[in-house]
Amino acid sequence: QVQLVESGGGLVQAGGSLRLSCTASRIGLGTGAVGWFRQAPGQARDYIAQITSGGKANYASSVKGRFTISRDTGKNTMFLQMNSLKPEDTAIYYCNNVRQSWPWGQGTQVSVSS
C-alpha cells in the first residue's frame, strides 16, 4: 500500500520560513502530478501547490510568490519551501497526487505566530 510521510513542520514567527518534505513508499513521486494540501482547524483540506511529471509548478493564489514546490525523483521526495509565512498559513500540511487518490499521511503541523 502507498504510504506518504510528511515532515518539516514547526512553530515559526510571521515572516519566517520552513521547508516541508514528503517521502513516499511503493509509489514514485515523479510519476504524474503530485502536490501539497493543507487543512486549517475547522476547515476543509485545500489544494495549495502541484508539480507535474514534467516539472511544471502551479500554486493557489494564497501562496503564489511565497511557496515553492520541488521534487527530487532520485530520493523519491517532494519539498515545499515556504517563505514569508503568515498566521493564516497555520494548518496541517499533506502531500498526495492531485487526484488525492493515495491514502493520506499523518501530515505535518505548521504554526505561524503573529
C-alpha positions in Angstrom: 0.0 0.0 0.0 1.2 3.5 -0.8 2.5 5.3 2.3 3.1 9.1 2.5 5.2 10.7 5.2 5.3 14.4 5.7 7.9 16.2 7.8 9.5 19.5 8.5 6.7 21.4 10.1 7.1 23.5 13.3 6.3 26.8 15.0 7.7 30.0 13.4 7.0 33.7 13.7 5.3 35.5 10.9 7.8 36.3 8.1 9.7 33.1 8.8 10.4 30.1 6.6 10.0 26.4 6.7 10.8 23.6 4.3 8.5 20.6 4.2 9.4 17.2 2.9 7.2 14.4 1.6 8.5 10.9 1.1 6.6 8.0 -0.5 6.8 4.3 -0.4 5.5 1.9 -3.0 4.9 4.7 -5.5 7.1 7.1 -7.4 6.6 10.8 -6.8 7.9 11.5 -10.3 5.0 9.8 -12.0 2.1 12.1 -12.6 1.2 15.3 -10.9 1.7 15.5 -7.2 1.1 18.3 -4.8 0.6 19.8 -1.4 -2.6 20.4 0.5 -3.4 21.9 3.9 -6.1 21.8 6.4 -6.7 24.6 8.9 -8.7 23.9 12.1 -12.4 23.6 11.3 -11.8 23.9 7.6 -11.7 21.6 4.6 -8.5 20.4 3.2 -7.4 22.8 0.4 -5.0 22.4 -2.5 -2.0 24.8 -2.4 0.6 23.6 -4.9 1.3 21.0 -7.5 4.2 19.9 -9.7 3.7 17.9 -12.9 5.8 14.9 -14.1 7.4 17.4 -16.5 8.3 19.7 -13.6 5.8 22.5 -14.2 4.6 24.0 -10.9 1.3 25.6 -10.2 0.1 27.4 -7.0 -3.0 28.5 -5.3 -3.3 32.3 -5.2 -3.0 32.3 -1.5 0.6 31.0 -1.6 1.9 32.1 -5.0 5.1 34.0 -4.8 5.8 32.8 -1.3 5.9 29.0 -1.6 8.0 26.8 -4.0 7.3 23.2 -4.7 10.1 20.9 -5.9 10.9 17.3 -6.3 13.9 15.0 -6.1 12.9 11.9 -8.1 16.2 10.2 -7.2 15.2 10.3 -3.5 11.5 10.0 -4.2 10.9 13.1 -2.1 8.9 16.2 -2.7 9.5 19.5 -1.0 7.6 22.7 -0.2 9.7 25.7 0.6 7.6 28.2 2.5 8.8 31.8 2.9 7.2 34.9 4.3 4.9 32.8 6.4 1.7 34.4 7.7 -0.5 33.4 10.6 -3.2 32.3 8.1 -0.7 29.6 6.8 -1.2 27.8 10.1 -2.5 24.3 9.2 -1.6 20.6 8.9 0.1 20.1 5.6 -0.3 17.0 3.5 1.1 15.6 0.2 -0.8 13.5 -2.3 -1.3 13.1 -6.0 -3.5 15.8 -7.5 -6.4 13.4 -7.6 -6.0 12.8 -3.9 -6.3 9.1 -4.5 -3.4 7.8 -2.3 -4.0 7.2 1.4 -3.4 10.3 3.4 -0.3 10.5 5.6 -0.4 12.0 9.1 0.6 15.4 7.8 2.9 17.9 9.4 1.8 20.8 11.6 2.8 24.3 10.6 2.0 27.0 13.2 2.8 30.7 12.4 2.6 33.2 15.3 1.9 36.8 14.7 
